[in-house]
Amino acid sequence: QLQLVESGGGLVQPGGSLRLSCTASGFTLERYTMGWFRQAPGKEREEVSCIRRSDGRTNYVDSVKGRFTISRDNAENTVYLQMNSLKPEDTAVYHCAIMNRPCSPFTIGTSGGYDILGQGTQVTVSS
């Protein structure tokens, strides 16, 4: 059974940092292009970052560029999202996903484009 499990969310003050982890089971993560999505209350789910299977190249939605970093550890079968300089508007449930579309600057920030989505981890940025 293919499964993605996220962890690392929590409550953090503005300006703080969190590192989200997404561990895969039932498949080898390095064979897939992976993405991180978030969904805030009342808003559509959006892809905030992705990492290409073929060469590890990454893309980010404009609102997180320079603050978030996606990476993968193939030995650990895990994808990470390092989030720095967090803002209240980053508050959302964050999900990782196995993508079925390319990791592209033309689709980043949109919803959909995945085959499997993890259950998510809550990130709350508040003082």
Salt bridges, closest charged atoms under 4 A:
GLU46 OE2 - ARG38 NE 2.81
GLU47 OE1 - ARG101 NH2 2.70
ASP55 OD2 - ARG52 NH2 2.49
ASP62 OD1 - LYS65 NZ 3.04
ASP90 OD1 - ARG38 NH1 2.95
ASP90 OD2 - ARG67 NH1 2.73
